[in-house]
Amino acid sequence: FVGILNDGNNHTIGISVLNNTESGVWYITPVLITWQDKHEDYVEGTLDSYSFDFGGPITTTSETESGFEWNETYSATLFASAHLLGNKKGSIANVSSSSQVQFTNRNIFNYTTQNQVTDFKADMELSSSAFTRNHVVSYPFYSSITTIFNDTGFSIISDINYSVVISSYDVTEDSTLFYQNTMAGDAIYSKNTVNGRTNKDERGITSQTYSIEKSNKDCFSQDVLA
């Protein structure tokens, strides 16, 4: 978008949720990333073509019954993709680049067991005459709630597991560069009430793994556990 944003005029960049309603509540923080051309005081470019495609939501509901147990599961999946083709004019050469992004969001909820699985994944590919970059972002999330009743009280056990995986793979004429940053967490909360006495147990663990490889050789690796 450099050819549009760098024309000397004021521009407003906004982001919104597709088909949102007044009852929907979304907290969105857009991020604009720019890179400086050290060889140019003024950068020109053009946005030659662009296209967007949206699909979904694809929803399914399944019901199963076994004896006295009955399960109902709801699943919803959304798809979106974007393709952009542009040209950047530079002091060394004019660089044509293309960007293609694919988004997938899936949400599965079991009404009976109160188990929920949410997974968001974005696949981005940026290519030009200088390099090719594949960037993947994934946010898998899992939660479960179990409630047990008996004659003297009840127990509630909740388990939440999440992770964020960010990886990038760059290919140039001289080398390849790969990095991956994985952050994960797991928390367990339990509450038990027996004869009017309540006990609580809260536990959790977080971890992060960061690694860099250049031309299929390990350059840096770090593991943090808390």
Contacts in CASP RR format, 6 or more apart in sequence:
PFRMAT RR
TARGET T0000
AUTHOR 0000-0000-0000
METHOD contacts of the structure
MODEL  1
FVGILNDGNNHTIGISVLNNTESGVWYITPVLITWQDKHEDYVEGTLDSY
SFDFGGPITTTSETESGFEWNETYSATLFASAHLLGNKKGSIANVSSSSQ
VQFTNRNIFNYTTQNQVTDFKADMELSSSAFTRNHVVSYPFYSSITTIFN
DTGFSIISDINYSVVISSYDVTEDSTLFYQNTMAGDAIYSKNTVNGRTNK
DERGITSQTYSIEKSNKDCFSQDVLA
1 47 0 8 1.000
1 84 0 8 1.000
2 43 0 8 1.000
2 44 0 8 1.000
2 45 0 8 1.000
2 88 0 8 1.000
3 44 0 8 1.000
3 45 0 8 1.000
3 46 0 8 1.000
3 47 0 8 1.000
3 88 0 8 1.000
4 11 0 8 1.000
4 47 0 8 1.000
5 11 0 8 1.000
6 42 0 8 1.000
6 43 0 8 1.000
6 44 0 8 1.000
6 45 0 8 1.000
13 30 0 8 1.000
13 32 0 8 1.000
14 30 0 8 1.000
15 28 0 8 1.000
15 30 0 8 1.000
16 28 0 8 1.000
17 24 0 8 1.000
17 26 0 8 1.000
17 28 0 8 1.000
18 54 0 8 1.000
18 80 0 8 1.000
20 26 0 8 1.000
37 43 0 8 1.000
37 90 0 8 1.000
39 90 0 8 1.000
39 91 0 8 1.000
39 92 0 8 1.000
40 90 0 8 1.000
40 91 0 8 1.000
43 88 0 8 1.000
43 89 0 8 1.000
43 90 0 8 1.000
44 88 0 8 1.000
44 89 0 8 1.000
44 90 0 8 1.000
45 86 0 8 1.000
45 87 0 8 1.000
45 88 0 8 1.000
45 89 0 8 1.000
46 86 0 8 1.000
46 87 0 8 1.000
47 84 0 8 1.000
47 85 0 8 1.000
47 86 0 8 1.000
48 85 0 8 1.000
48 86 0 8 1.000
48 87 0 8 1.000
49 83 0 8 1.000
49 84 0 8 1.000
49 85 0 8 1.000
49 86 0 8 1.000
50 82 0 8 1.000
50 83 0 8 1.000
50 84 0 8 1.000
50 85 0 8 1.000
51 82 0 8 1.000
51 83 0 8 1.000
52 80 0 8 1.000
52 81 0 8 1.000
52 82 0 8 1.000
53 79 0 8 1.000
53 80 0 8 1.000
53 81 0 8 1.000
53 82 0 8 1.000
54 78 0 8 1.000
54 79 0 8 1.000
54 80 0 8 1.000
55 78 0 8 1.000
55 79 0 8 1.000
55 80 0 8 1.000
56 77 0 8 1.000
56 78 0 8 1.000
56 79 0 8 1.000
57 76 0 8 1.000
57 77 0 8 1.000
57 78 0 8 1.000
58 76 0 8 1.000
58 77 0 8 1.000
58 78 0 8 1.000
59 74 0 8 1.000
59 75 0 8 1.000
59 76 0 8 1.000
59 77 0 8 1.000
60 74 0 8 1.000
60 75 0 8 1.000
61 72 0 8 1.000
61 73 0 8 1.000
61 74 0 8 1.000
61 75 0 8 1.000
62 72 0 8 1.000
62 73 0 8 1.000
62 75 0 8 1.000
63 70 0 8 1.000
63 71 0 8 1.000
63 72 0 8 1.000
63 73 0 8 1.000
64 70 0 8 1.000
64 71 0 8 1.000
65 71 0 8 1.000
69 112 0 8 1.000
70 112 0 8 1.000
71 110 0 8 1.000
71 111 0 8 1.000
71 112 0 8 1.000
71 113 0 8 1.000
72 110 0 8 1.000
72 111 0 8 1.000
72 112 0 8 1.000
73 108 0 8 1.000
73 109 0 8 1.000
73 110 0 8 1.000
73 111 0 8 1.000
74 108 0 8 1.000
74 109 0 8 1.000
74 110 0 8 1.000
74 111 0 8 1.000
75 106 0 8 1.000
75 107 0 8 1.000
75 108 0 8 1.000
75 109 0 8 1.000
76 106 0 8 1.000
76 107 0 8 1.000
77 104 0 8 1.000
77 105 0 8 1.000
77 106 0 8 1.000
77 107 0 8 1.000
78 103 0 8 1.000
78 104 0 8 1.000
78 105 0 8 1.000
78 106 0 8 1.000
79 102 0 8 1.000
79 103 0 8 1.000
79 104 0 8 1.000
80 102 0 8 1.000
80 103 0 8 1.000
81 100 0 8 1.000
81 101 0 8 1.000
81 102 0 8 1.000
81 103 0 8 1.000
82 99 0 8 1.000
82 100 0 8 1.000
82 101 0 8 1.000
83 98 0 8 1.000
83 99 0 8 1.000
83 100 0 8 1.000
83 101 0 8 1.000
84 98 0 8 1.000
84 99 0 8 1.000
84 100 0 8 1.000
85 96 0 8 1.000
85 97 0 8 1.000
85 98 0 8 1.000
86 96 0 8 1.000
86 97 0 8 1.000
86 98 0 8 1.000
87 94 0 8 1.000
87 95 0 8 1.000
87 96 0 8 1.000
87 97 0 8 1.000
88 94 0 8 1.000
88 95 0 8 1.000
88 96 0 8 1.000
88 97 0 8 1.000
93 129 0 8 1.000
95 128 0 8 1.000
95 129 0 8 1.000
95 130 0 8 1.000
96 128 0 8 1.000
96 129 0 8 1.000
97 126 0 8 1.000
97 127 0 8 1.000
97 128 0 8 1.000
98 126 0 8 1.000
98 127 0 8 1.000
98 128 0 8 1.000
99 124 0 8 1.000
99 125 0 8 1.000
99 126 0 8 1.000
99 127 0 8 1.000
100 124 0 8 1.000
100 125 0 8 1.000
101 122 0 8 1.000
101 123 0 8 1.000
101 124 0 8 1.000
101 125 0 8 1.000
102 122 0 8 1.000
102 123 0 8 1.000
102 124 0 8 1.000
103 120 0 8 1.000
103 121 0 8 1.000
103 122 0 8 1.000
104 119 0 8 1.000
104 120 0 8 1.000
104 121 0 8 1.000
104 122 0 8 1.000
105 118 0 8 1.000
105 119 0 8 1.000
105 120 0 8 1.000
105 121 0 8 1.000
106 117 0 8 1.000
106 118 0 8 1.000
106 119 0 8 1.000
106 120 0 8 1.000
107 116 0 8 1.000
107 117 0 8 1.000
107 118 0 8 1.000
108 116 0 8 1.000
108 117 0 8 1.000
108 118 0 8 1.000
109 115 0 8 1.000
109 116 0 8 1.000
109 117 0 8 1.000
110 116 0 8 1.000
113 144 0 8 1.000
113 146 0 8 1.000
114 144 0 8 1.000
114 145 0 8 1.000
114 146 0 8 1.000
114 147 0 8 1.000
115 142 0 8 1.000
115 143 0 8 1.000
115 144 0 8 1.000
115 145 0 8 1.000
116 141 0 8 1.000
116 142 0 8 1.000
116 143 0 8 1.000
116 144 0 8 1.000
117 140 0 8 1.000
117 141 0 8 1.000
117 142 0 8 1.000
118 139 0 8 1.000
118 140 0 8 1.000
118 141 0 8 1.000
118 142 0 8 1.000
119 138 0 8 1.000
119 139 0 8 1.000
119 140 0 8 1.000
119 141 0 8 1.000
120 137 0 8 1.000
120 138 0 8 1.000
120 139 0 8 1.000
121 136 0 8 1.000
121 137 0 8 1.000
121 138 0 8 1.000
121 139 0 8 1.000
122 135 0 8 1.000
122 136 0 8 1.000
122 137 0 8 1.000
122 138 0 8 1.000
123 134 0 8 1.000
123 135 0 8 1.000
123 136 0 8 1.000
124 133 0 8 1.000
124 134 0 8 1.000
124 135 0 8 1.000
124 136 0 8 1.000
124 137 0 8 1.000
125 132 0 8 1.000
125 133 0 8 1.000
125 134 0 8 1.000
125 135 0 8 1.000
126 132 0 8 1.000
126 133 0 8 1.000
126 135 0 8 1.000
127 133 0 8 1.000
130 172 0 8 1.000
131 170 0 8 1.000
131 171 0 8 1.000
131 172 0 8 1.000
132 170 0 8 1.000
132 171 0 8 1.000
133 168 0 8 1.000
133 169 0 8 1.000
133 170 0 8 1.000
133 171 0 8 1.000
134 168 0 8 1.000
134 169 0 8 1.000
135 166 0 8 1.000
135 167 0 8 1.000
135 168 0 8 1.000
135 169 0 8 1.000
136 165 0 8 1.000
136 166 0 8 1.000
136 167 0 8 1.000
136 168 0 8 1.000
137 164 0 8 1.000
137 165 0 8 1.000
137 166 0 8 1.000
138 163 0 8 1.000
138 164 0 8 1.000
138 165 0 8 1.000
138 166 0 8 1.000
139 162 0 8 1.000
139 163 0 8 1.000
139 164 0 8 1.000
140 162 0 8 1.000
140 163 0 8 1.000
140 165 0 8 1.000
141 160 0 8 1.000
141 161 0 8 1.000
141 162 0 8 1.000
142 159 0 8 1.000
142 160 0 8 1.000
142 161 0 8 1.000
142 162 0 8 1.000
143 158 0 8 1.000
143 159 0 8 1.000
143 160 0 8 1.000
143 161 0 8 1.000
144 158 0 8 1.000
144 159 0 8 1.000
145 156 0 8 1.000
145 157 0 8 1.000
145 158 0 8 1.000
146 155 0 8 1.000
146 156 0 8 1.000
146 157 0 8 1.000
146 158 0 8 1.000
147 154 0 8 1.000
147 155 0 8 1.000
147 156 0 8 1.000
148 154 0 8 1.000
148 155 0 8 1.000
148 156 0 8 1.000
148 157 0 8 1.000
152 194 0 8 1.000
152 195 0 8 1.000
153 193 0 8 1.000
153 194 0 8 1.000
153 195 0 8 1.000
153 196 0 8 1.000
154 192 0 8 1.000
154 193 0 8 1.000
155 190 0 8 1.000
155 191 0 8 1.000
155 192 0 8 1.000
155 193 0 8 1.000
156 189 0 8 1.000
156 190 0 8 1.000
156 191 0 8 1.000
156 192 0 8 1.000
157 188 0 8 1.000
157 189 0 8 1.000
157 190 0 8 1.000
158 188 0 8 1.000
158 189 0 8 1.000
158 190 0 8 1.000
159 186 0 8 1.000
159 187 0 8 1.000
159 188 0 8 1.000
160 186 0 8 1.000
160 187 0 8 1.000
160 188 0 8 1.000
160 189 0 8 1.000
161 184 0 8 1.000
161 185 0 8 1.000
161 186 0 8 1.000
161 187 0 8 1.000
162 184 0 8 1.000
162 185 0 8 1.000
163 182 0 8 1.000
163 183 0 8 1.000
163 184 0 8 1.000
163 185 0 8 1.000
164 181 0 8 1.000
164 182 0 8 1.000
164 183 0 8 1.000
164 184 0 8 1.000
165 180 0 8 1.000
165 181 0 8 1.000
165 182 0 8 1.000
166 180 0 8 1.000
166 181 0 8 1.000
166 182 0 8 1.000
167 178 0 8 1.000
167 179 0 8 1.000
167 180 0 8 1.000
167 181 0 8 1.000
168 177 0 8 1.000
168 178 0 8 1.000
168 179 0 8 1.000
168 180 0 8 1.000
169 176 0 8 1.000
169 177 0 8 1.000
169 178 0 8 1.000
170 176 0 8 1.000
170 177 0 8 1.000
170 178 0 8 1.000
175 214 0 8 1.000
175 215 0 8 1.000
176 214 0 8 1.000
176 215 0 8 1.000
176 216 0 8 1.000
177 212 0 8 1.000
177 213 0 8 1.000
177 214 0 8 1.000
178 212 0 8 1.000
178 213 0 8 1.000
178 214 0 8 1.000
179 210 0 8 1.000
179 211 0 8 1.000
179 212 0 8 1.000
179 213 0 8 1.000
180 209 0 8 1.000
180 210 0 8 1.000
180 211 0 8 1.000
181 208 0 8 1.000
181 209 0 8 1.000
181 210 0 8 1.000
182 208 0 8 1.000
182 209 0 8 1.000
182 210 0 8 1.000
183 206 0 8 1.000
183 207 0 8 1.000
183 208 0 8 1.000
184 206 0 8 1.000
184 207 0 8 1.000
184 208 0 8 1.000
185 204 0 8 1.000
185 205 0 8 1.000
185 206 0 8 1.000
185 207 0 8 1.000
186 204 0 8 1.000
186 205 0 8 1.000
186 206 0 8 1.000
187 202 0 8 1.000
187 203 0 8 1.000
187 204 0 8 1.000
187 205 0 8 1.000
188 201 0 8 1.000
188 202 0 8 1.000
188 203 0 8 1.000
188 204 0 8 1.000
189 200 0 8 1.000
189 201 0 8 1.000
189 202 0 8 1.000
190 200 0 8 1.000
190 201 0 8 1.000
190 202 0 8 1.000
191 198 0 8 1.000
191 199 0 8 1.000
191 200 0 8 1.000
191 201 0 8 1.000
192 198 0 8 1.000
192 199 0 8 1.000
192 200 0 8 1.000
192 201 0 8 1.000
193 199 0 8 1.000
205 225 0 8 1.000
205 226 0 8 1.000
206 225 0 8 1.000
206 226 0 8 1.000
207 223 0 8 1.000
207 224 0 8 1.000
207 225 0 8 1.000
207 226 0 8 1.000
208 222 0 8 1.000
208 223 0 8 1.000
208 224 0 8 1.000
209 221 0 8 1.000
209 222 0 8 1.000
209 223 0 8 1.000
209 224 0 8 1.000
210 220 0 8 1.000
210 221 0 8 1.000
210 222 0 8 1.000
211 218 0 8 1.000
211 220 0 8 1.000
211 221 0 8 1.000
211 222 0 8 1.000
212 218 0 8 1.000
212 219 0 8 1.000
212 220 0 8 1.000
212 221 0 8 1.000
213 219 0 8 1.000
END
